[in-house]
Every structure is written in structure tokens, then in C-alpha cells.
Amino acid sequence: MDFRPLNDVERRQLINALRGNAESDRAILIDRRDTSFLGTSDEVPDEEVINAIKSVPCHY
Amino acid sequence: MLQALLSTTRGLLNDFMRSWHRPKPVPPPSREVVPPVATNYVPLRRVLITDEVGRTLFEEYSGHRAAERGDEETGWVLLGRREANEAIVLATLPAGSESDAGVAHIRFNSTGQAIASSIVRQQDRRLTTLGIVHTHPGSLRHPSDGDFRGDRHWVQKLRGKEGVFGIGTADGQPVNGSAFAYQPKAHVQCLGELRFSWYALGHGDGNYRPLPVELTIGPDLARPLHAIWPIVEEHAEQLERLYRQQANVRFEVLSDAGNPGLSLTIPLAASGESVRVLLRRKEVCYYLVRGDQMLRADCTDECVDRGVYLMLAELASQA
């Protein structure tokens, strides 16, 4: 098992991914073999799209 | 005894040296991480619409005005890609015949639009809700105060907390006939007497701002669905339930001339087996697909999710 500190780039990417997850429900991808961080997905969750559509207000 | 002690000491020393010089485990190389796409959204600089989306808006607005309910407002939800500073519109979801509309208001049939968004997003799950277009009966080419009261809250649900809003009016002065569209201003498109004026509104903004619109070549990914929109609306609630409850549901638009429809496929546990439902106007047919075989099921339930679960129960009892 490797415990090594993240380098600057990795740390920045992880922080961005965590922020995207917290603020925009953006998925954080992990490697299914060792659960290491693989980046983020730019897929938009169904819930986000459907919630927006179902809450379109009345227009005049 | 001394020999034994020396031998033991030598052994310990050898063990220590082997340990000291043993190659250390090589740490795994720094993995190339997929660049995160935590886009830093900034205010929209432009909205880019594809040529087919542009055609959809003008053609369907024209068709709506000529129809029986032509004096009512109409509209579309816009799906597409939200980039850092621009929105790219790639699909239009019509308000629907079951929308609540009058000469001075419109509330879309969101149930139909919701399942339609899921169908469209089978092609590209990066598509998101960008905004809406709706029409005004007179010559108000700007969103109304009533629009603002609702949109200012709604935009918080959108990527970048900003939305694209198009206003359709039919008060243009035709230039060069209706052969091609033109843009008298950066945020306005005109074709014949029809005119779409584009705006952006961000969370916390005090008003809409004109949004330059540009065209690019591309599809309206939802256009095949428009031909079967009444079918989508009729079965929307049941289809949405199935889509949420069953994994890997696939939809396909059947564009048979004269009898278009929607196909729904749910894979079964056995390889190559699936349940398929064909939805056409006033017709729901259920099939069991086994490899190359397609077996018609003796089920005529018009409630799609109930029909599917009856079939699944029957198949489970035969297993």
C-alpha cells in the first residue's frame, strides 16, 4: 500500500473535484481496482436535469 | 561457542545488509488523472444554436400560429452543453399539447419534457438544461416582469446559475421575404415576421441582458421525438417510473412513415433476452425478445409500467 503525499497538481485536481461534487453534484470517479482518484465526470446527473425541467416557472 | 556466536553475528549482519540493500518497493508512478472539468462558469458571452434547432424554433412557431390554439403562447425547454462562457443549444423540448397556456401565459407540460430529456440524454449525458424559449402574443420582445419573478429563482438550478431565455414574437417586418433568416441585432434572429430575441439572466441579476446569438451546423437531438410528442405526453408518467426503477432502459424512436412510435427495451437477466414495448398512437404492444426471436406477449395493458411488471411477473413464475 502506497501512502504518499499528493503533488501540487493532484491536490489541486482533487480539491476541484470535491468542490464540484459539493456544489454541483458532479461525480468523482474512482479506479474500481484500487479506489484511487480518477478525476471527475462532466456527465450531468438525471436528477439535475429533471429537477430543472420540472421547476420551470409559469411564463407570461 | 565463540564460533557459534560469530556465526550468529555474521548471520545477523548479513540479514541487516540484505535488508539495507534490498531494493525498496517502487512507488506507483504518479497516475495521470483525468483533467477535472470543474468548469469555472463565468457570465454567458453568447448562445450558440445549431441550424436544426433554429429551424425547429421557427418552423414550430409558425406551425403553432397556424393551428387552432395559435393565439396561445407556446415554448420549448432548451437542452445543450454549458461551457465556461457560452451555451450550445442542441435540443428542444416542446411545451406540449397538455401545457397550460393562454394568450398571456404558459406553463409547460414538464412531465413529458422530463422523460423526453432522459430519452435525448441517452445520446449524450453531458446535455443539461440551458433555459427556455417562450412566445409573446404582441410585440413585447423582452421577458416580462412576471417572467423575471419566476426566472430569477429558477436560474439557481442551472449550471453556472445562469439561464438562456428566448422570446418569440410575430411582429417582424419581413426583409427579402422569408427565404432566409437575418440578424438585425446581435441578440435577435428574424425570419419573415417571426422574431426570436435572446437574453441571459444570472442569479442575483437585476434584469435580463441581451445575449448575442450565433448559429452553427448541428442537430436538434430531440427533433425525432417531436413527431411522437403526443405519445410521449400520454405515457410520460409511466415511462418515467420505469426509467427510474429499471436499469439500462433504452428508448428508440420508430420513424415508420405514417405510423411513428416509441420503442422501450428493458434487458432481462438472461443474456440476449429483453422485454420490449412498442408505443404507437392508441396502441401498446409487448414483446419478449430471445436472441433473434421476438415473441408477442398476450398483454394489452395501456398502462405501460403495469404491463411491463405483469410480464416480468409472468416470466419469473415460468423460470
Interface residues (C-beta under 8 A of the other chain):
Chain A: D2 R4 N7 V9 E10 Q13 N16 A17 R19 G20 S24 R26 L29 S36 F37 L38 G39 T40 S41 D42 E43 V44 D46 E48 V49 I50 N51 A52 I53 K54 S55 V56 P57 C58 H59 Y60
Chain B: P27 P28 S30 R31 V33 V34 P35 P36 V37 A38 T39 E73 G75 V77 L79 L93 D100 A104 H105 I106 R107 F108 S110 T111 Q113 A114 S117 S118 R121 R125 R126 L127 T128 T129 I132 H134 P143 S144 G146 D147 R149 G150 D151 H153 W154 K157 L158 R159
